[in-house]
Amino acid sequence: MDARVSTRFLPRLCLLLSLLLLFPPAGAGEVESRTLTVTDPAGVDLGVTVYPATGDRLYLWLLPQAGEHANHARFGHELAAMGVEVWQVDLLDAHFLPRTNESMRSLDGVSVAALLRAAHAQTGKQVMLVASGRPAITALRGLRQWQEDGPEEAYVLGAALAFPNLMVDTPVAGAHAEFVDVVRATSLPVFLLQPAQGVYRWHLDDILTDLRRGGSAVFVQTVPDVRDFYYLRRTDPEPEEQAAAERLPAQLLQAGRLLASVPRPLAAAPLPEATRAIEVGRGLVARDRPRPVADFALTDHLGDEQSLSDYDGQVVLLNFWASWCPPCVHEIPSMNRMAETLGEGFAIVSVNYQESAEHITAFMQEVQVDFPVLMDFDGRVAADWRVFAFPSSFILDRDGRVRYSVNSAIEWDDPDVIATVEALMAEPK
């Protein structure tokens, strides 16, 4: 082909190149992930998915209790494009443990410390841990184990924790929460991402107090308009959740910068005395010391104000719930039947946790609810009642004292439950 013929195609070639630059093929520019294995001192092989990058930081991401989500690959690619290498590991899978709360809380920090050492040894980079929910406990244990192993340089930045669940176990509704002992023995910096509608929003001061006891520098960023697990929804995330998930990589980038700006001690803080045993809620629990409760006033889903004191002289089932909680919805029919069975002298007052009146009105058109639904828009009333799980319920006697509580769904028209409430109704006032 001579030059005269070939030049005919130059305009078309230039147009094609321009289009490729403007609209690159899907996936163009994404780093390819790879896998590697790190063996910890106990001989456990830890499978790691790596998203390589050329920057000087590496984020070691402990996958959640439920396992990998599609967003994790997305976040890995996005952070790598920002210059942050990402290692992701599923500790429950590596240890062949079932995906239960007990399994997650049982993990010590040995595997995490081994991963921290391997990440730095193989890349020479500063390393920050990332975790959410219950794996946050393992992250803090890993930081402390790394310190106890005697590192020679402060290449670990600390941890970025989203909606961390740091409790020993879910306490009886109305009881104080106890956090695992490593929370009070964390001296490395911590960055917290706390959803504004999350369960721990109004308990954040307690978490911060325990973290700071070990000397940890703590940063907090509130995530507006979302609840816990906002970037881990398996189906139908809300628009606010999608928007918040899109912001997460940039927030984690900022977290790494913040943690790198403060001192990072190599010495581990001393462990406090063992956390006292807490009373864990399993079904209807009698309160040994009945206590009177403070009154509160909320509007119902129709905008009318009601107070708890409006029900003085009756036995009251006070129920905290949310429509996104399947066990909460499951127990509503049995609560309807309970109210019908017990009749006059008994009342159900339900408090919805941080949902809109419009949403609950629509919900009640689909699900029959035969009792008032009061709207706790900011979650303060639930926090005052020390609600850490949904549903949580309290049975108040006719003097307004808490006599029983439960932080799980039960069949409220069970004969034993009915008999318990009838006994309260028969007590002299």
C-alpha positions in Angstrom: 0.0 0.0 0.0 1.5 3.4 -1.0 1.5 6.5 1.1 -1.3 8.1 -0.9 -3.6 5.2 0.0 -2.6 5.0 3.7 -3.3 8.7 4.3 -6.9 8.2 3.4 -7.3 6.3 6.7 -5.6 8.8 8.9 -8.8 10.9 9.8 -10.6 7.7 10.7 -7.7 6.5 12.8 -7.5 9.8 14.6 -11.3 9.8 15.3 -11.0 6.2 16.7 -8.1 7.2 19.0 -10.0 10.2 20.2 -13.1 8.1 21.1 -11.0 5.6 23.0 -9.4 8.4 25.0 -12.8 9.9 25.8 -14.7 6.6 26.4 -12.2 3.9 27.5 -13.4 0.3 27.5 -15.0 -0.9 30.7 -12.4 -1.8 33.2 -9.6 0.1 31.4 -7.1 1.5 33.9 -8.1 -0.9 36.7 -5.3 -2.7 38.4 -5.6 -6.5 38.2 -5.9 -8.1 41.6 -3.8 -11.1 42.6 -3.8 -13.5 45.5 -1.1 -14.6 48.0 -0.9 -16.6 51.2 0.5 -15.6 54.5 1.0 -18.3 57.2 0.7 -17.1 60.8 2.7 -18.5 63.7 -0.1 -21.0 64.5 0.3 -22.5 61.0 -3.0 -21.0 59.6 -2.8 -20.1 55.9 -4.4 -16.8 55.3 -5.5 -16.2 51.8 -5.1 -12.5 50.7 -6.6 -10.7 47.7 -4.2 -7.9 46.7 -5.0 -4.7 44.8 -1.5 -3.4 44.1 -0.6 0.3 43.9 2.6 2.4 43.7 2.0 4.6 46.8 3.6 4.3 50.2 0.5 3.1 52.1 -1.3 -0.2 52.3 -4.7 -0.9 53.8 -5.2 -4.3 55.4 -8.9 -4.9 55.2 -10.5 -7.5 57.4 -13.7 -8.7 55.7 -16.9 -8.7 57.6 -18.6 -11.5 59.5 -20.9 -12.2 56.5 -18.0 -12.5 54.1 -17.0 -10.7 51.0 -19.4 -8.2 49.4 -19.3 -6.9 45.8 -18.3 -3.5 47.1 -15.0 -4.8 48.5 -13.6 -5.4 45.0 -14.9 -2.0 43.9 -13.2 -0.3 46.9 -10.0 -2.2 46.3 -9.8 -1.0 42.7 -10.7 2.6 43.7 -8.2 2.8 46.5 -5.5 1.3 44.3 -6.3 4.0 41.7 -5.7 6.6 44.5 -2.3 5.1 45.2 -3.2 2.9 48.2 -2.5 -0.8 48.0 -5.2 -3.0 49.5 -5.0 -6.4 51.0 -8.3 -8.1 51.9 -8.6 -11.2 54.0 -11.5 -13.3 55.3 -10.4 -14.5 58.7 -13.4 -16.7 59.4 -12.8 -18.5 56.1 -9.1 -19.0 56.8 -9.8 -20.4 60.3 -12.6 -22.6 59.0 -15.0 -21.0 61.5 -18.8 -20.7 61.1 -20.1 -17.1 60.5 -21.4 -16.5 64.0 -21.0 -13.8 66.6 -19.2 -16.2 68.9 -16.7 -17.2 66.1 -16.0 -13.6 65.3 -15.4 -12.6 69.0 -13.2 -15.7 69.5 -10.5 -14.6 67.1 -7.3 -13.4 68.8 -4.8 -11.0 67.2 -2.2 -13.5 66.1 -3.3 -13.7 62.5 -3.7 -10.0 62.1 -0.3 -9.2 63.5 1.2 -11.7 61.1 -0.5 -10.0 58.2 0.7 -6.6 59.4 4.3 -7.8 59.4 4.0 -9.6 56.0 2.4 -6.5 54.4 5.3 -4.3 55.5 8.0 -6.9 54.8 6.8 -7.5 51.2 6.1 -3.9 50.3 8.0 -1.6 52.7 4.8 0.4 53.1 3.0 1.9 56.1 -0.1 -0.2 57.0 -3.5 0.7 58.2 -6.1 -1.8 59.3 -9.7 -1.4 58.1 -12.7 -3.3 59.6 -16.4 -2.9 60.4 -18.8 -4.4 62.8 -17.5 -7.2 65.0 -14.2 -7.7 63.1 -13.2 -4.4 64.7 -12.5 -6.3 67.9 -10.0 -8.6 66.0 -8.5 -5.5 64.4 -7.7 -4.0 67.9 -6.4 -7.3 69.1 -4.2 -7.5 66.1 -2.7 -4.0 66.7 -1.9 -4.9 70.3 -0.4 -8.3 69.4 1.8 -6.5 66.8 3.0 -4.2 69.6 3.6 -7.1 71.9 5.7 -8.9 69.3 8.3 -6.1 69.5 8.4 -4.2 66.2 11.5 -2.1 65.5 9.7 0.7 63.7 6.3 2.3 63.7 5.1 1.3 60.3 1.5 0.5 61.5 -0.7 3.6 61.3 -3.6 2.2 63.4 -7.1 1.3 62.4 -10.1 2.7 60.6 -13.3 1.2 62.0 -16.8 1.6 60.5 -19.7 1.1 62.9 -17.6 -1.0 65.2 -19.3 -3.5 67.5 -16.9 -3.7 70.5 -19.3 -5.2 73.1 -18.5 -8.4 75.0 -22.0 -9.5 74.1 -25.4 -7.9 73.6 -26.6 -7.1 77.1 -30.0 -7.4 78.5 -32.2 -4.6 77.2 -31.7 -1.7 79.6 -28.4 -2.8 81.0 -25.1 -1.0 80.5 -22.9 -2.3 77.7 -19.4 -3.7 78.5 -16.7 -3.4 75.9 -14.0 -6.0 75.4 -10.9 -5.4 77.4 -8.7 -4.6 74.4 -10.7 -1.4 73.8 -9.2 0.0 77.0 -5.7 -1.3 76.0 -5.4 0.3 72.6 -2.7 2.9 72.3 -2.4 3.1 68.5 -4.6 5.7 66.7 -8.1 4.9 65.7 -10.4 6.5 63.1 -14.2 5.8 63.6 -16.8 6.1 60.9 -20.1 6.3 62.8 -23.5 6.3 60.9 -25.8 9.0 62.2 -28.7 6.5 62.3 -26.5 3.6 63.7 -27.3 1.8 67.0 -24.2 3.2 68.7 -24.6 6.9 67.7 -25.8 7.9 71.2 -23.4 5.5 72.9 -20.3 6.9 71.2 -19.1 8.8 74.2 -18.8 5.5 76.1 -16.7 3.9 73.3 -14.5 7.0 73.1 -13.9 7.0 76.8 -12.7 3.4 76.8 -10.5 3.8 73.7 -8.8 6.8 75.2 -8.0 5.0 78.5 -5.2 3.2 76.6 -3.8 6.4 75.2 -5.3 6.0 71.7 -5.7 9.2 69.6 -9.2 8.9 68.3 -10.8 10.6 65.3 -14.6 10.4 64.6 -16.4 11.1 61.3 -20.2 10.9 61.3 -21.9 9.5 58.2 -25.2 11.3 57.7 -28.5 9.8 56.7 -27.5 6.1 57.0 -27.5 3.3 59.5 -24.9 0.6 60.3 -23.8 -1.8 57.5 -24.8 0.9 54.9 -22.1 -0.2 52.4 -22.8 -3.9 52.9 -26.5 -4.2 51.9 -27.0 -7.4 49.8 -30.1 -6.0 48.1 -31.9 -2.7 47.4 -29.6 -0.2 49.1 -31.2 3.2 49.7 -29.9 6.2 47.6 -28.4 7.7 50.7 -26.5 4.4 51.3 -25.2 4.3 47.8 -24.0 7.8 48.0 -22.3 7.2 51.4 -20.6 4.0 50.0 -19.3 6.0 47.1 -17.6 8.4 49.6 -16.0 5.6 51.6 -12.7 5.3 49.6 -12.0 9.0 49.9 -12.8 8.9 53.7 -10.4 6.0 54.2 -7.7 7.9 52.3 -8.2 10.8 54.7 -8.2 8.4 57.6 -4.7 7.2 56.6 -3.4 10.7 56.5 -4.9 11.6 59.9 -3.5 8.5 61.6 0.0 9.1 60.0 0.0 12.6 61.6 -0.1 11.5 65.2 2.3 9.6 67.5 2.2 5.8 67.1 3.7 4.1 70.2 5.5 0.8 69.8 4.7 -0.3 73.4 1.4 -1.9 74.1 -0.9 -0.4 76.7 -1.4 -2.7 79.8 -4.5 -4.9 79.7 -7.1 -3.9 82.3 -8.6 -6.4 84.8 -10.8 -8.9 83.1 -14.2 -7.5 82.1 -16.8 -8.6 84.5 -19.4 -11.0 83.3 -22.5 -9.3 81.9 -26.0 -10.5 81.9 -26.9 -11.5 78.4 -30.4 -11.3 77.2 -31.9 -14.7 76.1 -35.7 -14.5 76.1 -37.8 -12.7 78.7 -35.6 -11.7 81.6 -36.9 -10.7 85.0 -35.4 -7.5 86.5 -34.4 -8.3 90.1 -34.5 -4.6 91.0 -37.6 -3.1 89.4 -36.9 0.5 88.7 -39.2 3.4 87.8 -38.5 5.0 84.4 -38.4 8.5 83.1 -41.3 9.7 81.1 -40.9 10.7 77.4 -43.1 12.2 74.8 -42.9 11.5 71.0 -45.2 12.0 68.1 -46.8 9.0 66.5 -46.7 8.3 62.8 -49.8 10.5 62.3 -48.1 13.5 64.0 -50.1 13.3 67.3 -48.0 13.5 70.5 -48.1 10.8 73.1 -46.3 10.3 76.4 -45.4 7.2 78.3 -47.2 8.6 81.3 -50.5 8.5 79.3 -50.5 4.8 80.1 -50.1 5.2 83.9 -52.0 2.5 85.8 -51.7 -0.1 83.0 -49.2 -2.9 82.4 -47.3 -1.7 79.3 -45.2 -3.6 76.7 -42.7 -1.0 75.5 -41.3 -2.2 72.2 -38.3 -0.7 70.3 -38.2 -1.8 66.7 -37.5 -0.9 63.0 -39.2 -2.0 59.8 -35.8 -3.1 58.3 -35.4 -5.6 61.1 -37.0 -8.9 60.1 -37.4 -10.3 63.7 -39.2 -7.0 64.6 -41.7 -7.4 61.8 -42.1 -11.2 62.6 -43.3 -10.5 66.2 -45.9 -7.9 65.3 -48.8 -10.4 64.7 -48.2 -12.1 68.1 -48.2 -8.7 69.7 -51.6 -7.9 68.1 -52.9 -11.2 69.5 -51.5 -10.5 72.9 -53.2 -7.2 73.1 -56.5 -8.8 72.1 -56.2 -11.6 74.7 -55.3 -9.3 77.6 -57.7 -6.5 76.9 -58.3 -3.6 79.3 -55.5 -2.8 81.8 -52.8 -3.7 79.2 -51.3 -1.6 76.5 -48.6 -1.9 73.9 -46.5 1.2 73.1 -44.0 0.8 70.2 -41.1 3.1 69.4 -39.8 3.1 65.9 -36.1 3.7 65.5 -35.1 6.6 63.2 -37.4 6.0 60.3 -39.7 8.5 58.6 -43.3 8.9 59.4 -44.1 8.5 55.7 -42.3 5.2 55.5 -44.0 3.8 58.6 -47.4 4.9 57.3 -46.8 3.0 54.1 -45.5 0.0 56.1 -48.7 -0.1 58.2 -50.7 -0.2 55.0 -49.0 -3.5 54.3 -48.6 -4.9 57.8 -51.4 -4.8 60.4 -50.3 -3.0 63.5 -53.0 -2.7 66.3 -51.1 -0.4 68.6 -49.5 3.1 68.6 -46.2 3.6 66.8 -44.2 6.5 68.2 -41.4 8.0 66.2 -37.9 8.2 67.7 -36.5 10.2 64.8 -33.0 10.8 66.2 -32.7 7.7 68.4 -32.3 9.5 71.7 -35.1 7.7 73.5 -33.7 4.3 72.5 -30.3 5.4 73.8 -31.8 6.6 77.1 -33.3 3.1 77.4 -30.0 1.5 76.6 -31.2 -0.3 73.5 -28.4 -2.1 71.7 -30.3 -4.5 69.5 -33.6 -4.7 67.7 -36.2 -5.6 68.7 -35.8 -4.7 72.4 -38.8 -4.7 74.7 -39.6 -3.9 78.3 -42.7 -4.9 80.4 -43.7 -2.2 82.9 -45.9 -2.9 85.8 -48.9 -0.6 86.8 -46.5 1.6 88.8 -44.4 2.2 85.8 -41.4 0.1 86.9 -39.5 -2.2 84.5 -40.2 -5.8 85.6 -39.0 -7.7 82.5 -37.0 -7.1 79.4 -36.0 -9.0 76.3 -33.7 -8.1 73.4 -34.9 -10.6 70.8 -38.1 -11.4 69.1 -40.4 -13.8 70.9 -44.0 -15.1 70.5 -45.8 -12.6 72.7 -49.0 -14.7 72.8 -47.2 -17.7 74.2 -49.2 -19.0 77.2 -46.2 -18.5 79.6 -45.7 -14.9 78.5 -49.4 -14.2 78.8 -49.5 -15.7 82.3 -46.5 -13.5 83.3 -48.2 -10.4 82.2 -51.6 -11.4 83.8 -49.8 -11.8 87.1 -48.5 -8.2 86.8 -52.0 -7.0 86.0 -53.4 -8.8 89.1 -50.9 -7.1 91.5 -52.5 -4.4 93.7 -51.5 -0.9 92.8 
